């Protein structure tokens, strides 16, 4: 009888272990996110060098990515993104750019904040251009839940003074999870031609020269609507085009940027972005000579990632 009890106990132990193993497999296959209940995250560019001349002097750009726990706050729930300090710091001139926006949800032309609807994964992306005449310094970006549990989340974005930067073409952010509903994305391409107009022994700044931005691969990935919209720092827009001529007029430090918006149905994967000086010496990025001195700025690739919980 004692032996039977031991066998019975062992049987129960094995059965319990099997259930635990099955539960572990099920949990791994349908794992819930590690975010605590009700939590959101907000991600901005950490900083941005003020760029531009004349009507666009001291202008900056940013991309804000919001991620919330989809089991608590997602799928149509609204958040309000506010850049009030940046609005004040940039002469009360801040424009929001929402990828795949339609006539009913176009962002206001100039305001401190914008309301975003989260997708099923709890994500939303938006870009902005602020300025001209931005003052250097830090500004808080806040995200407020407009429904229960009404939490607020904060990140800092810094405006840096104008100055020479390492030469190259930088994509910021360089990768992004696309919107689950519209498959849209938004990023910034920053061209830095600080010493591209001279030789190694006599470098010269390419101030006030014009730069073409080519994004043919990204255009081909986005199949619906305007497909690709390129917005210059002066808010000049190039819609439904693989490239933008005179997209950037470099400032005295050889810097300039554009906002890139993949409008709808963008296929996941990497897209090479190009920058060409439209005047002598007609430097092109990427190029092998620049790769020896600054490989980071010579690999301007933007990667679209499939929808997921971030």
ABEGO torsion letter per residue (X at the ends): XAAAAAAAAAAAAAAAAAAAAAAAAAAAAABBBABBBGBBBBBBBABBBBBEBEAABGBBBBBBBBBBBAAABBGGBBBBBBBAAAAAAAGGBBBBBBBGBBAAABBBABBABBBBBBBAAGBBBBBBBBOBGBBBEBBBBBBBBABOAGBBBBBBBBBBBBEBBBBEBBBOBABBBBBAAAGBBBBBBBBBBAAAABBAABBBBABGBBBBBBAAAAAAABABEAGBBBBBAAGBBBBGBABBBGABBBBAAGBBBBBBBBABGBBBEBBBBBBBBABOAGBBOBBAAAAAABAAAABBBBBBBBBBBX
